[in-house]
Amino acid sequence: MENIMVNQSKYVSSDFPEATYQVAFEDLKKKILVGHQEIIQGKVSSLADARKEFGLD
């Protein structure tokens, strides 16, 4: 599988003008971008490994 770098910020946006929604959205956006970086860096476990660890196979 080929790793293709994309600008994640370009695809994460909100149409909500309300400040409450915007604050929650910005927090969610940060978490998504951090998670994406962790995936790229290989810092996450595969689903198969997690299922095996918890005996869910």
mmCIF entry with sequence, helices, sheets and N, C-alpha, C, O atoms, coordinates in Angstrom:
data_MODEL
# 
_entry.id   MODEL 
# 
_entity.id                         1 
_entity.type                       polymer 
_entity.pdbx_number_of_molecules   1 
# 
_entity_poly.entity_id                      1 
_entity_poly.type                           'polypeptide(L)' 
_entity_poly.nstd_linkage                   no 
_entity_poly.nstd_monomer                   no 
_entity_poly.pdbx_seq_one_letter_code       MENIMVNQSKYVSSDFPEATYQVAFEDLKKKILVGHQEIIQGKVSSLADARKEFGLD 
_entity_poly.pdbx_seq_one_letter_code_can   MENIMVNQSKYVSSDFPEATYQVAFEDLKKKILVGHQEIIQGKVSSLADARKEFGLD 
_entity_poly.pdbx_strand_id                 A 
# 
loop_
_entity_poly_seq.entity_id 
_entity_poly_seq.num 
_entity_poly_seq.mon_id 
_entity_poly_seq.hetero 
1 1  MET n 
1 2  GLU n 
1 3  ASN n 
1 4  ILE n 
1 5  MET n 
1 6  VAL n 
1 7  ASN n 
1 8  GLN n 
1 9  SER n 
1 10 LYS n 
1 11 TYR n 
1 12 VAL n 
1 13 SER n 
1 14 SER n 
1 15 ASP n 
1 16 PHE n 
1 17 PRO n 
1 18 GLU n 
1 19 ALA n 
1 20 THR n 
1 21 TYR n 
1 22 GLN n 
1 23 VAL n 
1 24 ALA n 
1 25 PHE n 
1 26 GLU n 
1 27 ASP n 
1 28 LEU n 
1 29 LYS n 
1 30 LYS n 
1 31 LYS n 
1 32 ILE n 
1 33 LEU n 
1 34 VAL n 
1 35 GLY n 
1 36 HIS n 
1 37 GLN n 
1 38 GLU n 
1 39 ILE n 
1 40 ILE n 
1 41 GLN n 
1 42 GLY n 
1 43 LYS n 
1 44 VAL n 
1 45 SER n 
1 46 SER n 
1 47 LEU n 
1 48 ALA n 
1 49 ASP n 
1 50 ALA n 
1 51 ARG n 
1 52 LYS n 
1 53 GLU n 
1 54 PHE n 
1 55 GLY n 
1 56 LEU n 
1 57 ASP n 
# 
_struct_asym.id          A 
_struct_asym.entity_id   1 
# 
loop_
_struct_conf.conf_type_id 
_struct_conf.id 
_struct_conf.pdbx_PDB_helix_id 
_struct_conf.beg_label_comp_id 
_struct_conf.beg_label_asym_id 
_struct_conf.beg_label_seq_id 
_struct_conf.pdbx_beg_PDB_ins_code 
_struct_conf.end_label_comp_id 
_struct_conf.end_label_asym_id 
_struct_conf.end_label_seq_id 
_struct_conf.pdbx_end_PDB_ins_code 
_struct_conf.beg_auth_comp_id 
_struct_conf.beg_auth_asym_id 
_struct_conf.beg_auth_seq_id 
_struct_conf.end_auth_comp_id 
_struct_conf.end_auth_asym_id 
_struct_conf.end_auth_seq_id 
_struct_conf.pdbx_PDB_helix_class 
_struct_conf.details 
_struct_conf.pdbx_PDB_helix_length 
HELX_P HELX_P1 AA1 GLN A 8  ? TYR A 11 ? GLN A 8  TYR A 11 1 ? 4  
HELX_P HELX_P2 AA2 ALA A 19 ? ILE A 40 ? ALA A 19 ILE A 40 1 ? 22 
HELX_P HELX_P3 AA3 LEU A 47 ? GLU A 53 ? LEU A 47 GLU A 53 1 ? 7  
# 
_struct_conf_type.id          HELX_P 
_struct_conf_type.criteria    ? 
_struct_conf_type.reference   ? 
# 
loop_
_atom_site.group_PDB 
_atom_site.id 
_atom_site.type_symbol 
_atom_site.label_atom_id 
_atom_site.label_alt_id 
_atom_site.label_comp_id 
_atom_site.label_asym_id 
_atom_site.label_entity_id 
_atom_site.label_seq_id 
_atom_site.pdbx_PDB_ins_code 
_atom_site.Cartn_x 
_atom_site.Cartn_y 
_atom_site.Cartn_z 
_atom_site.occupancy 
_atom_site.B_iso_or_equiv 
_atom_site.pdbx_formal_charge 
_atom_site.auth_seq_id 
_atom_site.auth_comp_id 
_atom_site.auth_asym_id 
_atom_site.auth_atom_id 
_atom_site.pdbx_PDB_model_num 
ATOM 1   N N  . MET A 1 1  ? 0.847   -1.180  0.000  1.00 0.00 ? 1  MET A N  1 
ATOM 2   C CA . MET A 1 1  ? 0.000   0.000   0.000  1.00 0.00 ? 1  MET A CA 1 
ATOM 3   C C  . MET A 1 1  ? 0.889   1.239   0.000  1.00 0.00 ? 1  MET A C  1 
ATOM 4   O O  . MET A 1 1  ? 1.826   1.347   0.791  1.00 0.00 ? 1  MET A O  1 
ATOM 5   N N  . GLU A 1 2  ? 0.589   2.145   -0.874 1.00 0.00 ? 2  GLU A N  1 
ATOM 6   C CA . GLU A 1 2  ? 1.405   3.349   -1.029 1.00 0.00 ? 2  GLU A CA 1 
ATOM 7   C C  . GLU A 1 2  ? 0.937   4.433   -0.066 1.00 0.00 ? 2  GLU A C  1 
ATOM 8   O O  . GLU A 1 2  ? -0.259  4.696   0.056  1.00 0.00 ? 2  GLU A O  1 
ATOM 9   N N  . ASN A 1 3  ? 1.901   5.064   0.623  1.00 0.00 ? 3  ASN A N  1 
ATOM 10  C CA . ASN A 1 3  ? 1.583   6.189   1.507  1.00 0.00 ? 3  ASN A CA 1 
ATOM 11  C C  . ASN A 1 3  ? 1.521   7.461   0.682  1.00 0.00 ? 3  ASN A C  1 
ATOM 12  O O  . ASN A 1 3  ? 2.517   7.866   0.082  1.00 0.00 ? 3  ASN A O  1 
ATOM 13  N N  . ILE A 1 4  ? 0.372   8.083   0.651  1.00 0.00 ? 4  ILE A N  1 
ATOM 14  C CA . ILE A 1 4  ? 0.202   9.339   -0.076 1.00 0.00 ? 4  ILE A CA 1 
ATOM 15  C C  . ILE A 1 4  ? -0.061  10.431  0.945  1.00 0.00 ? 4  ILE A C  1 
ATOM 16  O O  . ILE A 1 4  ? -1.004  10.346  1.731  1.00 0.00 ? 4  ILE A O  1 
ATOM 17  N N  . MET A 1 5  ? 0.776   11.456  0.928  1.00 0.00 ? 5  MET A N  1 
ATOM 18  C CA . MET A 1 5  ? 0.626   12.557  1.881  1.00 0.00 ? 5  MET A CA 1 
ATOM 19  C C  . MET A 1 5  ? -0.431  13.534  1.360  1.00 0.00 ? 5  MET A C  1 
ATOM 20  O O  . MET A 1 5  ? -0.372  13.974  0.212  1.00 0.00 ? 5  MET A O  1 
ATOM 21  N N  . VAL A 1 6  ? -1.386  13.863  2.211  1.00 0.00 ? 6  VAL A N  1 
ATOM 22  C CA . VAL A 1 6  ? -2.409  14.847  1.870  1.00 0.00 ? 6  VAL A CA 1 
ATOM 23  C C  . VAL A 1 6  ? -2.452  15.909  2.950  1.00 0.00 ? 6  VAL A C  1 
ATOM 24  O O  . VAL A 1 6  ? -2.054  15.667  4.089  1.00 0.00 ? 6  VAL A O  1 
ATOM 25  N N  . ASN A 1 7  ? -2.924  17.054  2.596  1.00 0.00 ? 7  ASN A N  1 
ATOM 26  C CA . ASN A 1 7  ? -3.100  18.131  3.568  1.00 0.00 ? 7  ASN A CA 1 
ATOM 27  C C  . ASN A 1 7  ? -4.427  17.890  4.274  1.00 0.00 ? 7  ASN A C  1 
ATOM 28  O O  . ASN A 1 7  ? -5.487  18.249  3.762  1.00 0.00 ? 7  ASN A O  1 
ATOM 29  N N  . GLN A 1 8  ? -4.359  17.273  5.463  1.00 0.00 ? 8  GLN A N  1 
ATOM 30  C CA . GLN A 1 8  ? -5.570  16.903  6.185  1.00 0.00 ? 8  GLN A CA 1 
ATOM 31  C C  . GLN A 1 8  ? -6.399  18.120  6.556  1.00 0.00 ? 8  GLN A C  1 
ATOM 32  O O  . GLN A 1 8  ? -7.628  18.046  6.554  1.00 0.00 ? 8  GLN A O  1 
ATOM 33  N N  . SER A 1 9  ? -5.764  19.228  6.872  1.00 0.00 ? 9  SER A N  1 
ATOM 34  C CA . SER A 1 9  ? -6.484  20.438  7.278  1.00 0.00 ? 9  SER A CA 1 
ATOM 35  C C  . SER A 1 9  ? -7.429  20.913  6.179  1.00 0.00 ? 9  SER A C  1 
ATOM 36  O O  . SER A 1 9  ? -8.471  21.501  6.468  1.00 0.00 ? 9  SER A O  1 
ATOM 37  N N  . LYS A 1 10 ? -7.079  20.667  4.949  1.00 0.00 ? 10 LYS A N  1 
ATOM 38  C CA . LYS A 1 10 ? -7.884  21.085  3.811  1.00 0.00 ? 10 LYS A CA 1 
ATOM 39  C C  . LYS A 1 10 ? -9.237  20.371  3.794  1.00 0.00 ? 10 LYS A C  1 
ATOM 40  O O  . LYS A 1 10 ? -10.226 20.927  3.316  1.00 0.00 ? 10 LYS A O  1 
ATOM 41  N N  . TYR A 1 11 ? -9.282  19.147  4.312  1.00 0.00 ? 11 TYR A N  1 
ATOM 42  C CA . TYR A 1 11 ? -10.499 18.347  4.251  1.00 0.00 ? 11 TYR A CA 1 
ATOM 43  C C  . TYR A 1 11 ? -11.313 18.376  5.537  1.00 0.00 ? 11 TYR A C  1 
ATOM 44  O O  . TYR A 1 11 ? -12.399 17.798  5.584  1.00 0.00 ? 11 TYR A O  1 
ATOM 45  N N  . VAL A 1 12 ? -10.820 19.029  6.573  1.00 0.00 ? 12 VAL A N  1 
ATOM 46  C CA . VAL A 1 12 ? -11.529 19.106  7.849  1.00 0.00 ? 12 VAL A CA 1 
ATOM 47  C C  . VAL A 1 12 ? -11.988 20.544  8.035  1.00 0.00 ? 12 VAL A C  1 
ATOM 48  O O  . VAL A 1 12 ? -11.184 21.429  8.332  1.00 0.00 ? 12 VAL A O  1 
ATOM 49  N N  . SER A 1 13 ? -13.283 20.772  7.858  1.00 0.00 ? 13 SER A N  1 
ATOM 50  C CA . SER A 1 13 ? -13.809 22.126  8.000  1.00 0.00 ? 13 SER A CA 1 
ATOM 51  C C  . SER A 1 13 ? -15.209 22.074  8.603  1.00 0.00 ? 13 SER A C  1 
ATOM 52  O O  . SER A 1 13 ? -15.829 21.013  8.668  1.00 0.00 ? 13 SER A O  1 
ATOM 53  N N  . SER A 1 14 ? -15.695 23.222  9.041  1.00 0.00 ? 14 SER A N  1 
ATOM 54  C CA . SER A 1 14 ? -17.015 23.308  9.662  1.00 0.00 ? 14 SER A CA 1 
ATOM 55  C C  . SER A 1 14 ? -17.811 24.437  9.037  1.00 0.00 ? 14 SER A C  1 
ATOM 56  O O  . SER A 1 14 ? -17.269 25.493  8.711  1.00 0.00 ? 14 SER A O  1 
ATOM 57  N N  . ASP A 1 15 ? -19.105 24.199  8.875  1.00 0.00 ? 15 ASP A N  1 
ATOM 58  C CA . ASP A 1 15 ? -19.999 25.232  8.359  1.00 0.00 ? 15 ASP A CA 1 
ATOM 59  C C  . ASP A 1 15 ? -20.759 25.934  9.478  1.00 0.00 ? 15 ASP A C  1 
ATOM 60  O O  . ASP A 1 15 ? -21.529 26.855  9.205  1.00 0.00 ? 15 ASP A O  1 
ATOM 61  N N  . PHE A 1 16 ? -20.562 25.525  10.727 1.00 0.00 ? 16 PHE A N  1 
ATOM 62  C CA . PHE A 1 16 ? -21.298 26.092  11.850 1.00 0.00 ? 16 PHE A CA 1 
ATOM 63  C C  . PHE A 1 16 ? -20.666 27.404  12.307 1.00 0.00 ? 16 PHE A C  1 
ATOM 64  O O  . PHE A 1 16 ? -19.492 27.419  12.677 1.00 0.00 ? 16 PHE A O  1 
ATOM 65  N N  . PRO A 1 17 ? -21.417 28.507  12.290 1.00 0.00 ? 17 PRO A N  1 
ATOM 66  C CA . PRO A 1 17 ? -20.867 29.789  12.724 1.00 0.00 ? 17 PRO A CA 1 
ATOM 67  C C  . PRO A 1 17 ? -20.913 29.986  14.237 1.00 0.00 ? 17 PRO A C  1 
ATOM 68  O O  . PRO A 1 17 ? -20.176 30.816  14.769 1.00 0.00 ? 17 PRO A O  1 
ATOM 69  N N  . GLU A 1 18 ? -21.764 29.239  14.939 1.00 0.00 ? 18 GLU A N  1 
ATOM 70  C CA . GLU A 1 18 ? -21.930 29.440  16.371 1.00 0.00 ? 18 GLU A CA 1 
ATOM 71  C C  . GLU A 1 18 ? -20.634 29.135  17.112 1.00 0.00 ? 18 GLU A C  1 
ATOM 72  O O  . GLU A 1 18 ? -19.957 28.151  16.815 1.00 0.00 ? 18 GLU A O  1 
ATOM 73  N N  . ALA A 1 19 ? -20.296 29.982  18.073 1.00 0.00 ? 19 ALA A N  1 
ATOM 74  C CA . ALA A 1 19 ? -19.039 29.841  18.820 1.00 0.00 ? 19 ALA A CA 1 
ATOM 75  C C  . ALA A 1 19 ? -18.965 28.508  19.555 1.00 0.00 ? 19 ALA A C  1 
ATOM 76  O O  . ALA A 1 19 ? -17.904 27.886  19.594 1.00 0.00 ? 19 ALA A O  1 
ATOM 77  N N  . THR A 1 20 ? -20.078 28.058  20.140 1.00 0.00 ? 20 THR A N  1 
ATOM 78  C CA . THR A 1 20 ? -20.075 26.798  20.883 1.00 0.00 ? 20 THR A CA 1 
ATOM 79  C C  . THR A 1 20 ? -19.697 25.641  19.975 1.00 0.00 ? 20 THR A C  1 
ATOM 80  O O  . THR A 1 20 ? -18.867 24.803  20.327 1.00 0.00 ? 20 THR A O  1 
ATOM 81  N N  . TYR A 1 21 ? -20.317 25.604  18.801 1.00 0.00 ? 21 TYR A N  1 
ATOM 82  C CA . TYR A 1 21 ? -20.010 24.541  17.860 1.00 0.00 ? 21 TYR A CA 1 
ATOM 83  C C  . TYR A 1 21 ? -18.581 24.665  17.349 1.00 0.00 ? 21 TYR A C  1 
ATOM 84  O O  . TYR A 1 21 ? -17.889 23.664  17.168 1.00 0.00 ? 21 TYR A O  1 
ATOM 85  N N  . GLN A 1 22 ? -18.144 25.899  17.118 1.00 0.00 ? 22 GLN A N  1 
ATOM 86  C CA . GLN A 1 22 ? -16.806 26.118  16.572 1.00 0.00 ? 22 GLN A CA 1 
ATOM 87  C C  . GLN A 1 22 ? -15.733 25.651  17.542 1.00 0.00 ? 22 GLN A C  1 
ATOM 88  O O  . GLN A 1 22 ? -14.746 25.049  17.118 1.00 0.00 ? 22 GLN A O  1 
ATOM 89  N N  . VAL A 1 23 ? -15.902 25.916  18.843 1.00 0.00 ? 23 VAL A N  1 
ATOM 90  C CA . VAL A 1 23 ? -14.929 25.475  19.849 1.00 0.00 ? 23 VAL A CA 1 
ATOM 91  C C  . VAL A 1 23 ? -14.879 23.957  19.888 1.00 0.00 ? 23 VAL A C  1 
ATOM 92  O O  . VAL A 1 23 ? -13.796 23.371  19.902 1.00 0.00 ? 23 VAL A O  1 
ATOM 93  N N  . ALA A 1 24 ? -16.045 23.314  19.905 1.00 0.00 ? 24 ALA A N  1 
ATOM 94  C CA . ALA A 1 24 ? -16.093 21.847  19.917 1.00 0.00 ? 24 ALA A CA 1 
ATOM 95  C C  . ALA A 1 24 ? -15.488 21.290  18.641 1.00 0.00 ? 24 ALA A C  1 
ATOM 96  O O  . ALA A 1 24 ? -14.770 20.290  18.677 1.00 0.00 ? 24 ALA A O  1 
ATOM 97  N N  . PHE A 1 25 ? -15.773 21.931  17.511 1.00 0.00 ? 25 PHE A N  1 
ATOM 98  C CA . PHE A 1 25 ? -15.231 21.474  16.241 1.00 0.00 ? 25 PHE A CA 1 
ATOM 99  C C  . PHE A 1 25 ? -13.712 21.590  16.207 1.00 0.00 ? 25 PHE A C  1 
ATOM 100 O O  . PHE A 1 25 ? -13.036 20.673  15.739 1.00 0.00 ? 25 PHE A O  1 
ATOM 101 N N  . GLU A 1 26 ? -13.166 22.699  16.695 1.00 0.00 ? 26 GLU A N  1 
ATOM 102 C CA . GLU A 1 26 ? -11.711 22.878  16.697 1.00 0.00 ? 26 GLU A CA 1 
ATOM 103 C C  . GLU A 1 26 ? -11.031 21.806  17.549 1.00 0.00 ? 26 GLU A C  1 
ATOM 104 O O  . GLU A 1 26 ? -9.965  21.309  17.184 1.00 0.00 ? 26 GLU A O  1 
ATOM 105 N N  . ASP A 1 27 ? -11.642 21.447  18.683 1.00 0.00 ? 27 ASP A N  1 
ATOM 106 C CA . ASP A 1 27 ? -11.102 20.386  19.536 1.00 0.00 ? 27 ASP A CA 1 
ATOM 107 C C  . ASP A 1 27 ? -11.126 19.050  18.802 1.00 0.00 ? 27 ASP A C  1 
ATOM 108 O O  . ASP A 1 27 ? -10.145 18.305  18.829 1.00 0.00 ? 27 ASP A O  1 
ATOM 109 N N  . LEU A 1 28 ? -12.239 18.747  18.149 1.00 0.00 ? 28 LEU A N  1 
ATOM 110 C CA . LEU A 1 28 ? -12.354 17.504  17.390 1.00 0.00 ? 28 LEU A CA 1 
ATOM 111 C C  . LEU A 1 28 ? -11.358 17.481  16.239 1.00 0.00 ? 28 LEU A C  1 
ATOM 112 O O  . LEU A 1 28 ? -10.738 16.451  15.973 1.00 0.00 ? 28 LEU A O  1 
ATOM 113 N N  . LYS A 1 29 ? -11.204 18.602  15.561 1.00 0.00 ? 29 LYS A N  1 
ATOM 114 C CA . LYS A 1 29 ? -10.271 18.707  14.437 1.00 0.00 ? 29 LYS A CA 1 
ATOM 115 C C  . LYS A 1 29 ? -8.844  18.394  14.895 1.00 0.00 ? 29 LYS A C  1 
ATOM 116 O O  . LYS A 1 29 ? -8.115  17.679  14.209 1.00 0.00 ? 29 LYS A O  1 
ATOM 117 N N  . LYS A 1 30 ? -8.445  18.930  16.059 1.00 0.00 ? 30 LYS A N  1 
ATOM 118 C CA . LYS A 1 30 ? -7.106  18.663  16.589 1.00 0.00 ? 30 LYS A CA 1 
ATOM 119 C C  . LYS A 1 30 ? -6.919  17.178  16.853 1.00 0.00 ? 30 LYS A C  1 
ATOM 120 O O  . LYS A 1 30 ? -5.875  16.611  16.533 1.00 0.00 ? 30 LYS A O  1 
ATOM 121 N N  . LYS A 1 31 ? -7.936  16.547  17.440 1.00 0.00 ? 31 LYS A N  1 
ATOM 122 C CA . LYS A 1 31 ? -7.846  15.117  17.741 1.00 0.00 ? 31 LYS A CA 1 
ATOM 123 C C  . LYS A 1 31 ? -7.745  14.286  16.471 1.00 0.00 ? 31 LYS A C  1 
ATOM 124 O O  . LYS A 1 31 ? -6.983  13.321  16.419 1.00 0.00 ? 31 LYS A O  1 
ATOM 125 N N  . ILE A 1 32 ? -8.504  14.653  15.450 1.00 0.00 ? 32 ILE A N  1 
ATOM 126 C CA . ILE A 1 32 ? -8.445  13.936  14.175 1.00 0.00 ? 32 ILE A CA 1 
ATOM 127 C C  . ILE A 1 32 ? -7.062  14.067  13.556 1.00 0.00 ? 32 ILE A C  1 
ATOM 128 O O  . ILE A 1 32 ? -6.494  13.077  13.094 1.00 0.00 ? 32 ILE A O  1 
ATOM 129 N N  . LEU A 1 33 ? -6.517  15.276  13.541 1.00 0.00 ? 33 LEU A N  1 
ATOM 130 C CA . LEU A 1 33 ? -5.213  15.500  12.923 1.00 0.00 ? 33 LEU A CA 1 
ATOM 131 C C  . LEU A 1 33 ? -4.098  14.793  13.690 1.00 0.00 ? 33 LEU A C  1 
ATOM 132 O O  . LEU A 1 33 ? -3.170  14.262  13.078 1.00 0.00 ? 33 LEU A O  1 
ATOM 133 N N  . VAL A 1 34 ? -4.178  14.779  15.030 1.00 0.00 ? 34 VAL A N  1 
ATOM 134 C CA . VAL A 1 34 ? -3.189  14.062  15.841 1.00 0.00 ? 34 VAL A CA 1 
ATOM 135 C C  . VAL A 1 34 ? -3.291  12.567  15.554 1.00 0.00 ? 34 VAL A C  1 
ATOM 136 O O  . VAL A 1 34 ? -2.274  11.892  15.388 1.00 0.00 ? 34 VAL A O  1 
ATOM 137 N N  . GLY A 1 35 ? -4.510  12.054  15.498 1.00 0.00 ? 35 GLY A N  1 
ATOM 138 C CA . GLY A 1 35 ? -4.708  10.638  15.198 1.00 0.00 ? 35 GLY A CA 1 
ATOM 139 C C  . GLY A 1 35 ? -4.173  10.269  13.833 1.00 0.00 ? 35 GLY A C  1 
ATOM 140 O O  . GLY A 1 35 ? -3.574  9.206   13.665 1.00 0.00 ? 35 GLY A O  1 
ATOM 141 N N  . HIS A 1 36 ? -4.381  11.135  12.854 1.00 0.00 ? 36 HIS A N  1 
ATOM 142 C CA . HIS A 1 36 ? -3.872  10.873  11.508 1.00 0.00 ? 36 HIS A CA 1 
ATOM 143 C C  . HIS A 1 36 ? -2.345  10.806  11.512 1.00 0.00 ? 36 HIS A C  1 
ATOM 144 O O  . HIS A 1 36 ? -1.755  9.942   10.863 1.00 0.00 ? 36 HIS A O  1 
ATOM 145 N N  . GLN A 1 37 ? -1.714  11.713  12.237 1.00 0.00 ? 37 GLN A N  1 
ATOM 146 C CA . GLN A 1 37 ? -0.252  11.699  12.332 1.00 0.00 ? 37 GLN A CA 1 
ATOM 147 C C  . GLN A 1 37 ? 0.240   10.423  13.011 1.00 0.00 ? 37 GLN A C  1 
ATOM 148 O O  . GLN A 1 37 ? 1.253   9.859   12.598 1.00 0.00 ? 37 GLN A O  1 
ATOM 149 N N  . GLU A 1 38 ? -0.466  9.960   14.052 1.00 0.00 ? 38 GLU A N  1 
ATOM 150 C CA . GLU A 1 38 ? -0.076  8.733   14.744 1.00 0.00 ? 38 GLU A CA 1 
ATOM 151 C C  . GLU A 1 38 ? -0.192  7.531   13.816 1.00 0.00 ? 38 GLU A C  1 
ATOM 152 O O  . GLU A 1 38 ? 0.640   6.625   13.869 1.00 0.00 ? 38 GLU A O  1 
ATOM 153 N N  . ILE A 1 39 ? -1.209  7.514   12.970 1.00 0.00 ? 39 ILE A N  1 
ATOM 154 C CA . ILE A 1 39 ? -1.352  6.425   12.001 1.00 0.00 ? 39 ILE A CA 1 
ATOM 155 C C  . ILE A 1 39 ? -0.183  6.442   11.027 1.00 0.00 ? 39 ILE A C  1 
ATOM 156 O O  . ILE A 1 39 ? 0.420   5.402   10.761 1.00 0.00 ? 39 ILE A O  1 
ATOM 157 N N  . ILE A 1 40 ? 0.138   7.610   10.497 1.00 0.00 ? 40 ILE A N  1 
ATOM 158 C CA . ILE A 1 40 ? 1.252   7.735   9.545  1.00 0.00 ? 40 ILE A CA 1 
ATOM 159 C C  . ILE A 1 40 ? 2.565   7.283   10.180 1.00 0.00 ? 40 ILE A C  1 
ATOM 160 O O  . ILE A 1 40 ? 3.385   6.645   9.520  1.00 0.00 ? 40 ILE A O  1 
ATOM 161 N N  . GLN A 1 41 ? 2.769   7.609   11.461 1.00 0.00 ? 41 GLN A N  1 
ATOM 162 C CA . GLN A 1 41 ? 4.012   7.273   12.152 1.00 0.00 ? 41 GLN A CA 1 
ATOM 163 C C  . GLN A 1 41 ? 4.017   5.843   12.687 1.00 0.00 ? 41 GLN A C  1 
ATOM 164 O O  . GLN A 1 41 ? 5.012   5.411   13.269 1.00 0.00 ? 41 GLN A O  1 
ATOM 165 N N  . GLY A 1 42 ? 2.938   5.110   12.505 1.00 0.00 ? 42 GLY A N  1 
ATOM 166 C CA . GLY A 1 42 ? 2.876   3.726   12.961 1.00 0.00 ? 42 GLY A CA 1 
ATOM 167 C C  . GLY A 1 42 ? 2.744   3.583   14.463 1.00 0.00 ? 42 GLY A C  1 
ATOM 168 O O  . GLY A 1 42 ? 3.166   2.570   15.022 1.00 0.00 ? 42 GLY A O  1 
ATOM 169 N N  . LYS A 1 43 ? 2.171   4.568   15.130 1.00 0.00 ? 43 LYS A N  1 
ATOM 170 C CA . LYS A 1 43 ? 2.051   4.549   16.589 1.00 0.00 ? 43 LYS A CA 1 
ATOM 171 C C  . LYS A 1 43 ? 0.749   3.911   17.066 1.00 0.00 ? 43 LYS A C  1 
ATOM 172 O O  . LYS A 1 43 ? 0.431   3.986   18.253 1.00 0.00 ? 43 LYS A O  1 
ATOM 173 N N  . VAL A 1 44 ? 0.002   3.294   16.181 1.00 0.00 ? 44 VAL A N  1 
ATOM 174 C CA . VAL A 1 44 ? -1.272  2.687   16.565 1.00 0.00 ? 44 VAL A CA 1 
ATOM 175 C C  . VAL A 1 44 ? -1.219  1.185   16.324 1.00 0.00 ? 44 VAL A C  1 
ATOM 176 O O  . VAL A 1 44 ? -0.451  0.706   15.490 1.00 0.00 ? 44 VAL A O  1 
ATOM 177 N N  . SER A 1 45 ? -2.031  0.458   17.053 1.00 0.00 ? 45 SER A N  1 
ATOM 178 C CA . SER A 1 45 ? -2.115  -0.990  16.892 1.00 0.00 ? 45 SER A CA 1 
ATOM 179 C C  . SER A 1 45 ? -3.139  -1.318  15.814 1.00 0.00 ? 45 SER A C  1 
ATOM 180 O O  . SER A 1 45 ? -4.106  -0.583  15.610 1.00 0.00 ? 45 SER A O  1 
ATOM 181 N N  . SER A 1 46 ? -2.913  -2.418  15.138 1.00 0.00 ? 46 SER A N  1 
ATOM 182 C CA . SER A 1 46 ? -3.898  -2.839  14.147 1.00 0.00 ? 46 SER A CA 1 
ATOM 183 C C  . SER A 1 46 ? -5.123  -3.389  14.862 1.00 0.00 ? 46 SER A C  1 
ATOM 184 O O  . SER A 1 46 ? -5.038  -3.834  16.007 1.00 0.00 ? 46 SER A O  1 
ATOM 185 N N  . LEU A 1 47 ? -6.243  -3.357  14.190 1.00 0.00 ? 47 LEU A N  1 
ATOM 186 C CA . LEU A 1 47 ? -7.475  -3.887  14.766 1.00 0.00 ? 47 LEU A CA 1 
ATOM 187 C C  . LEU A 1 47 ? -7.319  -5.373  15.063 1.00 0.00 ? 47 LEU A C  1 
ATOM 188 O O  . LEU A 1 47 ? -7.805  -5.851  16.088 1.00 0.00 ? 47 LEU A O  1 
ATOM 189 N N  . ALA A 1 48 ? -6.650  -6.108  14.183 1.00 0.00 ? 48 ALA A N  1 
ATOM 190 C CA . ALA A 1 48 ? -6.444  -7.542  14.394 1.00 0.00 ? 48 ALA A CA 1 
ATOM 191 C C  . ALA A 1 48 ? -5.650  -7.796  15.671 1.00 0.00 ? 48 ALA A C  1 
ATOM 192 O O  . ALA A 1 48 ? -5.972  -8.714  16.425 1.00 0.00 ? 48 ALA A O  1 
ATOM 193 N N  . ASP A 1 49 ? -4.614  -6.991  15.925 1.00 0.00 ? 49 ASP A N  1 
ATOM 194 C CA . ASP A 1 49 ? -3.816  -7.151  17.150 1.00 0.00 ? 49 ASP A CA 1 
ATOM 195 C C  . ASP A 1 49 ? -4.643  -6.841  18.390 1.00 0.00 ? 49 ASP A C  1 
ATOM 196 O O  . ASP A 1 49 ? -4.539  -7.549  19.391 1.00 0.00 ? 49 ASP A O  1 
ATOM 197 N N  . ALA A 1 50 ? -5.457  -5.801  18.338 1.00 0.00 ? 50 ALA A N  1 
ATOM 198 C CA . ALA A 1 50 ? -6.292  -5.436  19.484 1.00 0.00 ? 50 ALA A CA 1 
ATOM 199 C C  . ALA A 1 50 ? -7.331  -6.518  19.760 1.00 0.00 ? 50 ALA A C  1 
ATOM 200 O O  . ALA A 1 50 ? -7.576  -6.865  20.916 1.00 0.00 ? 50 ALA A O  1 
ATOM 201 N N  . ARG A 1 51 ? -7.939  -7.050  18.707 1.00 0.00 ? 51 ARG A N  1 
ATOM 202 C CA . ARG A 1 51 ? -8.928  -8.119  18.887 1.00 0.00 ? 51 ARG A CA 1 
ATOM 203 C C  . ARG A 1 51 ? -8.281  -9.351  19.504 1.00 0.00 ? 51 ARG A C  1 
ATOM 204 O O  . ARG A 1 51 ? -8.865  -9.996  20.376 1.00 0.00 ? 51 ARG A O  1 
ATOM 205 N N  . LYS A 1 52 ? -7.077  -9.676  19.051 1.00 0.00 ? 52 LYS A N  1 
ATOM 206 C CA . LYS A 1 52 ? -6.368  -10.840 19.584 1.00 0.00 ? 52 LYS A CA 1 
ATOM 207 C C  . LYS A 1 52 ? -6.030  -10.625 21.063 1.00 0.00 ? 52 LYS A C  1 
ATOM 208 O O  . LYS A 1 52 ? -6.190  -11.534 21.878 1.00 0.00 ? 52 LYS A O  1 
ATOM 209 N N  . GLU A 1 53 ? -5.562  -9.422  21.404 1.00 0.00 ? 53 GLU A N  1 
ATOM 210 C CA . GLU A 1 53 ? -5.184  -9.109  22.786 1.00 0.00 ? 53 GLU A CA 1 
ATOM 211 C C  . GLU A 1 53 ? -6.357  -9.262  23.748 1.00 0.00 ? 53 GLU A C  1 
ATOM 212 O O  . GLU A 1 53 ? -6.181  -9.708  24.882 1.00 0.00 ? 53 GLU A O  1 
ATOM 213 N N  . PHE A 1 54 ? -7.550  -8.892  23.297 1.00 0.00 ? 54 PHE A N  1 
ATOM 214 C CA . PHE A 1 54 ? -8.724  -8.956  24.164 1.00 0.00 ? 54 PHE A CA 1 
ATOM 215 C C  . PHE A 1 54 ? -9.565  -10.215 23.949 1.00 0.00 ? 54 PHE A C  1 
ATOM 216 O O  . PHE A 1 54 ? -10.674 -10.327 24.471 1.00 0.00 ? 54 PHE A O  1 
ATOM 217 N N  . GLY A 1 55 ? -9.027  -11.162 23.175 1.00 0.00 ? 55 GLY A N  1 
ATOM 218 C CA . GLY A 1 55 ? -9.719  -12.427 22.965 1.00 0.00 ? 55 GLY A CA 1 
ATOM 219 C C  . GLY A 1 55 ? -11.010 -12.300 22.181 1.00 0.00 ? 55 GLY A C  1 
ATOM 220 O O  . GLY A 1 55 ? -11.970 -13.022 22.451 1.00 0.00 ? 55 GLY A O  1 
ATOM 221 N N  . LEU A 1 56 ? -11.049 -11.404 21.225 1.00 0.00 ? 56 LEU A N  1 
ATOM 222 C CA . LEU A 1 56 ? -12.265 -11.181 20.447 1.00 0.00 ? 56 LEU A CA 1 
ATOM 223 C C  . LEU A 1 56 ? -12.212 -11.823 19.072 1.00 0.00 ? 56 LEU A C  1 
ATOM 224 O O  . LEU A 1 56 ? -13.042 -11.516 18.216 1.00 0.00 ? 56 LEU A O  1 
ATOM 225 N N  . ASP A 1 57 ? -11.267 -12.695 18.849 1.00 0.00 ? 57 ASP A N  1 
ATOM 226 C CA . ASP A 1 57 ? -11.166 -13.372 17.542 1.00 0.00 ? 57 ASP A CA 1 
ATOM 227 C C  . ASP A 1 57 ? -12.230 -14.412 17.370 1.00 0.00 ? 57 ASP A C  1 
ATOM 228 O O  . ASP A 1 57 ? -12.287 -15.071 16.332 1.00 0.00 ? 57 ASP A O  1 
# 
